[in-house]
Amino acid sequence: MPRRDIPHYHEFVTKDERPQPGATYHWYLGDEYVYTARVIEFRGGCWAHIELVKPAPKHAAVYAPGMSFEIKVAHYRIEPADV
C-alpha cells in the first residue's frame, strides 16, 4: 500500500481540542481572526457545521450573523469565546 503524504486530521487537532457542539469559538485562519461562531454539529472527523455569531470587520461583506455552513476544522485555530 502506498504511503500517505497528506497529514491526517488527528495530527492537527487532538481529541482534547475538538470543538464541542453548542460552544462558541473565535475562529482563526493562521493568525487572522475570521469570525465568531457556534458549533452546531461536530462529526468527529474533520468537519463541523457552524452558525456565525459575528464576523471579523474585515470579512463582514462576506459573512453575516446567522449564516450556517460546513467547515473543515483542521484548517482553523479556535479559542473559546465568551458570548
Secondary structure as the mmCIF struct_conf table of DSSP 4:
data_model
#
loop_
_struct_conf.conf_type_id
_struct_conf.id
_struct_conf.beg_label_comp_id
_struct_conf.beg_label_asym_id
_struct_conf.beg_label_seq_id
_struct_conf.end_label_comp_id
_struct_conf.end_label_asym_id
_struct_conf.end_label_seq_id
HELX_LH_PP_P HELX_LH_PP_P1 PRO A 2 ARG A 4
BEND BEND1 ILE A 6 ILE A 6
HELX_LH_PP_P HELX_LH_PP_P2 PRO A 7 HIS A 8
HELX_RH_3T_P HELX_RH_3T_P1 TYR A 9 GLU A 11
TURN_TY1_P TURN_TY1_P1 PHE A 12 PHE A 12
BEND BEND2 VAL A 13 VAL A 13
HELX_RH_3T_P HELX_RH_3T_P2 LYS A 15 GLU A 17
HELX_LH_PP_P HELX_LH_PP_P3 ARG A 18 GLN A 20
TURN_TY1_P TURN_TY1_P2 PRO A 21 GLY A 22
STRN STRN1 THR A 24 LEU A 29
TURN_TY1_P TURN_TY1_P3 GLY A 30 ASP A 31
STRN STRN2 GLU A 32 PHE A 42
BEND BEND3 GLY A 44 CYS A 46
STRN STRN3 TRP A 47 PRO A 55
HELX_RH_3T_P HELX_RH_3T_P3 PRO A 57 HIS A 59
TURN_TY1_P TURN_TY1_P4 ALA A 60 VAL A 62
TURN_TY1_P TURN_TY1_P5 PRO A 65 GLY A 66
STRN STRN4 SER A 68 LYS A 72
HELX_RH_3T_P HELX_RH_3T_P4 VAL A 73 HIS A 75
STRN STRN5 ARG A 77 PRO A 80
#
